[in-house]
Amino acid sequence: MAHDIPPQEQTRRWRMVLGSEPGQPQASLGADDLAMDRALSALYNPPSGRGAGLGASAPNVARWLGDIRQYFPSSVVQVMQKDALERLGLEQMLLEPEMLKSVEPDVHLVATLLSLNKVMPNKTKDTARMVVRQVVEELERRLANPFRQAVTGSLNRATRNRRPRHHEIDWLRTIRANLRHYQPEYRTIIPETRIGFGRKGQSLRDIVLCIDQSGSMAPSVVYASVFAAVLATIKAVSTQVVVFDTAVIDLTPMLADPVDVLFGTQLGGGTDINRALGYCQGLIARPADTIFVLISDLYEGGNNAEMRKRAAALVAAGVQVIVLLALDDNGAPSYDHGNAAYFAALGAPCFACTPDLFPELMAAAIKRSDLGQWAAQAGIVGIKP
């Protein structure tokens, strides 16, 4: 309760929230509070003239980055770094390796580095890759195992073989299914029903990820690249990754390393979804067994009418089309409402998805579940036709 807080502490808290006016006495703050206040003021209340602001000085920025990491938790540091990039235009500072070593790595920083990839000096590129790899490895630790388990489990359930040859029998499932036929006198089970693994050879599902790499989709590109690399390790699916702006780039050969995939992207620029769909149509050899995931805000800079025709052709051919308006943690995205409604009218589920829910989404798609119903159960609001 507020009345339980001593007046001096209330004054301190309000002072930290509201900041200070020039010339205001600082006696109510301790040394750590003053340091935190200076770090906040440099970003959110920079002076009009010279003084405590960050300015364009690399030493000042490096010192500020060190201060915020000392006084604030990691989650707050990431928010402040993102705000500094947007409010103070510090992208140029990230081209210095010494600066990069001072930054708290996160998805937004990776997106910024990727957008600077083409102008980054050679002396910075190794450090930039190190920072990107650190974020990618953290995402893999958090997301890879749940994703792999969800996809593999769905593939197993979707491909149970009820007439297996001896070497194809899944003994654990077969025993469970026949426990009621246990014969005490023989101390064994009579397997009335045999359950087998799916037959090896051709992939059970073909998955095509088509990723919009325009600037607004930057965090989605990072997450999608990590998920694509995990999918590539699952032998029962065939995975292809295509990124696009006004050009189309097939990054499938780089899937062994998600960092290579990310540095193969070129964030920013326009959008030609029609061209990307045309390229992906040429990749699809088994429409009925293909899951096509278009990750885009659907703002088309190319031929919108032709793009819609291609989308309709994919659905008519039997391809399972899913549209993700975003694949990140930022909540409701900005998107083209007309095109989103058109995809929904085709029967292609259209919504934004968080990285934590993406494994469940792909598992449901592999099982050919009703994705509209899945989204509703997951608390996701889908686009209506």
Wavefront OBJ file of the C-alpha trace (Angstrom):
o trace
v 0.000 0.000 0.000
v 1.245 3.520 -0.843
v 0.595 4.827 2.706
v 3.031 2.183 4.062
v 5.925 3.690 2.078
v 7.923 6.319 4.017
v 7.577 9.865 2.592
v 11.284 10.024 1.758
v 11.027 6.819 -0.315
v 7.912 8.107 -2.075
v 9.780 11.306 -2.969
v 12.710 9.266 -4.287
v 10.473 7.093 -6.467
v 8.613 10.044 -7.948
v 11.914 11.776 -8.585
v 13.213 8.717 -10.512
v 9.988 8.483 -12.521
v 9.654 12.174 -13.392
v 13.314 13.107 -13.773
v 14.608 16.521 -12.853
v 14.559 20.064 -14.108
v 17.828 21.953 -14.606
v 19.107 23.280 -11.303
v 16.915 21.013 -9.192
v 18.734 19.836 -6.040
v 19.868 16.200 -6.074
v 20.124 15.642 -2.320
v 17.261 13.129 -2.224
v 19.148 10.617 -4.393
v 22.051 8.368 -3.497
v 25.059 7.685 -5.704
v 23.476 4.688 -7.497
v 20.216 6.571 -8.009
v 22.068 9.520 -9.511
v 23.932 7.193 -11.895
v 20.652 5.591 -12.979
v 19.086 9.026 -13.377
v 21.945 10.211 -15.600
v 21.628 7.111 -17.793
v 17.868 7.611 -18.159
v 18.178 11.346 -18.791
v 20.822 10.841 -21.485
v 18.334 8.746 -23.436
v 14.888 10.099 -22.588
v 15.627 13.719 -21.665
v 18.807 14.699 -23.531
v 19.978 18.296 -23.055
v 19.535 20.714 -25.946
v 23.145 21.797 -25.757
v 26.322 20.051 -24.733
v 26.302 18.145 -21.499
v 25.199 14.753 -20.253
v 23.606 13.505 -23.479
v 25.050 10.665 -25.547
v 25.660 12.827 -28.592
v 27.645 11.147 -31.348
v 30.633 10.153 -29.254
v 31.539 6.482 -29.251
v 33.269 6.727 -25.820
v 30.152 8.347 -24.329
v 27.896 5.655 -25.792
v 30.195 2.843 -24.648
v 30.228 4.298 -21.129
v 26.436 4.641 -21.180
v 26.019 1.029 -22.305
v 28.202 -0.076 -19.431
v 26.190 2.013 -16.960
v 22.804 0.646 -17.974
v 24.079 -2.931 -17.810
v 25.335 -2.229 -14.294
v 22.185 -0.620 -12.925
v 19.286 -2.244 -14.797
v 18.166 -5.866 -15.389
v 18.801 -7.428 -18.796
v 15.183 -7.054 -19.968
v 15.271 -3.299 -19.250
v 18.701 -2.949 -20.883
v 17.348 -4.424 -24.113
v 14.431 -1.970 -24.150
v 16.752 1.000 -23.529
v 19.145 -0.117 -26.270
v 16.264 -0.420 -28.723
v 15.004 3.039 -27.748
v 18.510 4.471 -28.141
v 18.764 3.113 -31.670
v 15.369 4.579 -32.598
v 15.553 7.921 -30.752
v 19.205 8.855 -31.103
v 20.213 7.176 -34.369
v 23.125 5.177 -32.978
v 23.300 2.640 -35.811
v 26.618 4.087 -36.957
v 28.118 3.273 -33.563
v 27.380 -0.417 -34.074
v 29.849 -0.467 -36.953
v 32.677 -0.338 -34.396
v 33.677 -3.711 -32.899
v 34.469 -2.117 -29.529
v 30.894 -0.841 -29.344
v 29.375 -4.187 -30.231
v 31.197 -5.863 -27.370
v 29.464 -3.486 -24.945
v 25.923 -4.150 -26.162
v 23.413 -6.560 -24.592
v 22.541 -8.938 -27.471
v 18.878 -9.486 -28.306
v 16.629 -10.098 -31.313
v 16.214 -6.395 -32.073
v 19.970 -5.841 -32.048
v 20.412 -8.767 -34.435
v 17.823 -7.221 -36.757
v 19.688 -3.916 -36.693
v 23.021 -5.597 -37.434
v 21.527 -7.505 -40.349
v 20.135 -4.287 -41.805
v 23.667 -2.814 -41.615
v 25.318 -5.915 -43.068
v 26.087 -4.441 -46.486
v 27.711 -1.287 -45.102
v 29.524 -2.943 -42.211
v 33.328 -2.620 -42.389
v 35.341 -5.831 -42.467
v 36.841 -5.151 -39.034
v 33.345 -5.323 -37.508
v 31.923 -8.347 -39.318
v 33.558 -11.015 -37.135
v 32.316 -9.290 -33.985
v 28.857 -8.893 -35.497
v 28.690 -12.607 -36.323
v 29.764 -13.390 -32.767
v 26.931 -11.229 -31.376
v 24.379 -12.759 -33.767
v 25.526 -16.281 -32.930
v 25.146 -15.580 -29.222
v 21.501 -14.594 -29.724
v 20.825 -17.511 -32.086
v 22.277 -20.029 -29.636
v 20.124 -18.622 -26.837
v 17.016 -18.897 -29.038
v 17.938 -22.467 -29.951
v 18.340 -23.383 -26.278
v 14.866 -22.010 -25.583
v 12.990 -23.103 -28.686
v 14.734 -25.955 -30.507
v 13.839 -28.923 -28.294
v 10.123 -28.055 -27.893
v 9.921 -27.454 -31.636
v 11.695 -30.689 -32.576
v 9.589 -32.727 -30.133
v 6.312 -31.210 -31.348
v 7.100 -31.775 -35.019
v 8.521 -35.266 -34.557
v 5.608 -36.329 -32.356
v 3.111 -35.121 -34.938
v 4.915 -36.919 -37.733
v 4.891 -40.149 -35.742
v 1.169 -39.902 -35.046
v 0.394 -38.893 -38.617
v 2.236 -41.830 -40.151
v 1.434 -44.854 -37.994
v 1.593 -47.983 -40.094
v -1.179 -50.473 -39.207
v 0.214 -53.234 -41.443
v 3.924 -53.109 -40.656
v 6.545 -55.552 -41.717
v 8.474 -57.128 -38.854
v 11.324 -54.606 -38.970
v 8.832 -51.694 -39.036
v 6.968 -52.630 -35.822
v 6.916 -49.974 -33.102
v 7.075 -52.412 -30.197
v 6.347 -49.887 -27.447
v 3.089 -48.710 -29.039
v 2.157 -52.239 -30.085
v 2.531 -53.532 -26.500
v 0.511 -50.648 -25.097
v -2.271 -51.223 -27.625
v -2.493 -54.947 -26.760
v -2.150 -55.013 -22.966
v -5.702 -56.334 -22.689
v -4.590 -59.433 -24.595
v -1.994 -60.428 -22.004
v -1.935 -64.239 -21.496
v -0.865 -65.036 -17.888
v -0.187 -68.702 -18.565
v 2.232 -67.844 -21.344
v 3.428 -64.617 -19.692
v 3.156 -62.780 -22.970
v 0.859 -60.601 -25.085
v -0.999 -61.690 -28.186
v -0.600 -58.675 -30.533
v -4.003 -58.475 -32.170
v -3.086 -54.997 -33.457
v 0.369 -54.201 -34.736
v 1.516 -50.584 -34.976
v 4.488 -49.678 -37.099
v 6.686 -46.710 -37.787
v 6.129 -44.765 -40.983
v 8.070 -46.219 -43.859
v 11.428 -44.611 -44.507
v 12.551 -43.019 -47.704
v 10.664 -40.063 -49.101
v 9.974 -37.196 -46.688
v 6.557 -37.303 -45.066
v 5.928 -33.569 -45.406
v 7.461 -30.829 -47.534
v 7.674 -27.500 -45.715
v 8.348 -24.224 -47.526
v 8.985 -21.107 -45.455
v 8.581 -17.943 -47.537
v 9.819 -14.987 -45.462
v 9.269 -11.295 -46.121
v 12.560 -9.536 -45.333
v 11.276 -5.961 -45.544
v 12.343 -3.829 -42.591
v 9.096 -4.163 -40.634
v 9.468 -7.964 -40.551
v 12.989 -7.991 -39.074
v 12.311 -9.880 -35.785
v 10.196 -12.416 -37.703
v 13.152 -13.092 -40.011
v 15.364 -13.873 -37.011
v 12.923 -16.320 -35.421
v 11.966 -17.945 -38.734
v 15.633 -18.570 -39.578
v 16.193 -20.390 -36.299
v 13.069 -22.522 -36.753
v 14.047 -23.316 -40.352
v 17.459 -24.556 -39.236
v 15.815 -26.824 -36.650
v 13.375 -28.197 -39.249
v 16.315 -28.984 -41.518
v 17.639 -31.425 -38.892
v 14.424 -33.513 -38.988
v 14.837 -36.135 -41.706
v 11.133 -36.887 -41.994
v 10.449 -33.453 -43.477
v 11.929 -31.628 -46.429
v 12.536 -27.962 -45.635
v 13.085 -25.078 -48.020
v 13.569 -21.428 -47.074
v 13.022 -18.484 -49.377
v 13.393 -14.818 -48.389
v 12.211 -11.922 -50.470
v 11.855 -8.171 -50.817
v 11.709 -7.038 -54.444
v 14.063 -9.923 -55.229
v 13.834 -13.588 -54.205
v 16.697 -15.497 -52.561
v 16.661 -19.246 -51.866
v 18.619 -19.822 -48.645
v 17.981 -23.578 -48.416
v 21.666 -24.479 -49.016
v 22.608 -22.482 -45.882
v 20.237 -24.232 -43.469
v 23.031 -26.079 -41.685
v 23.818 -22.829 -39.849
v 21.071 -20.307 -38.943
v 23.704 -17.563 -38.653
v 24.571 -18.094 -42.320
v 20.865 -17.931 -43.136
v 20.535 -14.623 -41.302
v 23.560 -13.080 -42.987
v 22.137 -14.235 -46.304
v 19.172 -11.920 -45.779
v 19.070 -8.246 -46.708
v 16.635 -6.490 -44.403
v 14.823 -3.446 -45.731
v 13.657 -2.403 -49.160
v 10.384 -3.039 -50.949
v 8.131 -6.075 -51.184
v 7.135 -8.259 -54.134
v 5.043 -11.103 -52.718
v 3.826 -12.045 -56.181
v 7.358 -12.789 -57.366
v 8.068 -14.810 -54.214
v 4.910 -16.904 -54.638
v 5.814 -17.520 -58.274
v 9.244 -18.822 -57.284
v 7.812 -21.024 -54.542
v 5.248 -22.536 -56.910
v 8.194 -23.981 -58.803
v 9.508 -25.638 -55.629
v 6.328 -27.554 -54.839
v 6.343 -31.071 -56.288
v 3.802 -32.703 -53.924
v 1.029 -30.170 -53.248
v -1.060 -32.473 -51.053
v 1.925 -33.096 -48.761
v 3.239 -29.518 -48.710
v 2.882 -26.970 -45.915
v 3.527 -23.478 -47.270
v 4.108 -20.817 -44.599
v 4.092 -17.232 -45.844
v 5.496 -14.884 -43.180
v 4.566 -11.382 -44.291
v 2.543 -8.310 -43.370
v 1.019 -8.649 -46.890
v 1.812 -5.095 -48.001
v 2.340 -5.864 -51.686
v 4.572 -3.575 -53.711
v 4.284 -5.666 -56.868
v 1.270 -6.920 -58.797
v -1.402 -7.394 -56.123
v -4.014 -8.949 -58.434
v -1.506 -11.479 -59.761
v -0.346 -12.235 -56.217
v -3.910 -13.117 -55.238
v -4.259 -15.399 -58.273
v -1.084 -17.263 -57.321
v -2.303 -17.672 -53.738
v -5.620 -19.069 -54.983
v -3.762 -21.470 -57.302
v -1.679 -22.815 -54.402
v -4.784 -23.491 -52.314
v -6.654 -25.025 -55.265
v -3.721 -27.380 -55.900
v -4.088 -28.798 -52.382
v -1.201 -26.970 -50.723
v -1.737 -26.260 -47.031
v -1.202 -22.482 -46.971
v -0.626 -20.636 -43.682
v -0.087 -16.872 -43.452
v 1.735 -15.465 -40.426
v 1.421 -11.691 -40.258
v 4.270 -11.727 -37.729
v 6.416 -14.298 -35.949
v 7.617 -12.353 -32.943
v 6.677 -11.212 -29.427
v 5.486 -7.718 -30.346
v 1.743 -8.372 -30.331
v -0.691 -7.137 -32.977
v 1.188 -6.260 -36.174
v 0.447 -3.720 -38.868
v -0.727 -5.541 -42.006
v -2.719 -5.170 -45.218
v -6.277 -5.906 -44.091
v -7.629 -6.463 -47.612
v -5.042 -9.079 -48.533
v -5.328 -10.758 -45.125
v -9.095 -11.088 -45.573
v -8.540 -12.483 -49.076
v -6.211 -15.234 -47.809
v -8.694 -16.046 -45.063
v -11.483 -16.301 -47.640
v -9.371 -18.840 -49.543
v -9.305 -20.985 -46.410
v -5.701 -20.118 -45.542
v -5.416 -19.387 -41.789
v -4.091 -15.869 -41.295
v -2.873 -14.514 -37.941
v 0.179 -13.399 -35.963
v 2.037 -16.019 -33.928
v 4.562 -15.838 -31.114
v 7.741 -17.945 -31.260
v 6.611 -19.966 -28.237
v 3.420 -21.049 -30.040
v 5.034 -21.759 -33.408
v 6.008 -25.373 -32.511
v 2.385 -26.157 -31.636
v 1.222 -24.499 -34.850
v 3.501 -26.624 -37.026
v 2.547 -29.780 -35.110
v -1.125 -29.050 -35.746
v -0.429 -28.350 -39.427
v 1.424 -31.644 -39.849
v -1.524 -33.509 -38.325
v -3.817 -31.557 -40.689
v -5.796 -30.268 -37.730
v -8.241 -27.392 -38.072
v -5.858 -24.448 -37.600
v -8.676 -21.981 -37.058
v -9.842 -24.058 -34.110
v -6.259 -24.456 -32.895
v -5.732 -20.680 -33.004
v -8.937 -20.050 -31.052
v -7.896 -22.534 -28.369
v -4.456 -20.871 -28.194
v -6.044 -17.463 -27.706
v -4.999 -16.189 -31.136
v -7.401 -13.939 -33.005
v -7.456 -14.962 -36.653
v -8.357 -12.795 -39.621
v -11.937 -13.229 -40.823
v -12.783 -13.435 -44.548
l 1 2 3 4 5 6 7 8 9 10 11 12 13 14 15 16 17 18 19 20 21 22 23 24 25 26 27 28 29 30 31 32 33 34 35 36 37 38 39 40 41 42 43 44 45 46 47 48 49 50 51 52 53 54 55 56 57 58 59 60 61 62 63 64 65 66 67 68 69 70 71 72 73 74 75 76 77 78 79 80 81 82 83 84 85 86 87 88 89 90 91 92 93 94 95 96 97 98 99 100 101 102 103 104 105 106 107 108 109 110 111 112 113 114 115 116 117 118 119 120 121 122 123 124 125 126 127 128 129 130 131 132 133 134 135 136 137 138 139 140 141 142 143 144 145 146 147 148 149 150 151 152 153 154 155 156 157 158 159 160 161 162 163 164 165 166 167 168 169 170 171 172 173 174 175 176 177 178 179 180 181 182 183 184 185 186 187 188 189 190 191 192 193 194 195 196 197 198 199 200 201 202 203 204 205 206 207 208 209 210 211 212 213 214 215 216 217 218 219 220 221 222 223 224 225 226 227 228 229 230 231 232 233 234 235 236 237 238 239 240 241 242 243 244 245 246 247 248 249 250 251 252 253 254 255 256 257 258 259 260 261 262 263 264 265 266 267 268 269 270 271 272 273 274 275 276 277 278 279 280 281 282 283 284 285 286 287 288 289 290 291 292 293 294 295 296 297 298 299 300 301 302 303 304 305 306 307 308 309 310 311 312 313 314 315 316 317 318 319 320 321 322 323 324 325 326 327 328 329 330 331 332 333 334 335 336 337 338 339 340 341 342 343 344 345 346 347 348 349 350 351 352 353 354 355 356 357 358 359 360 361 362 363 364 365 366 367 368 369 370 371 372 373 374 375 376 377 378 379 380 381 382 383 384 385
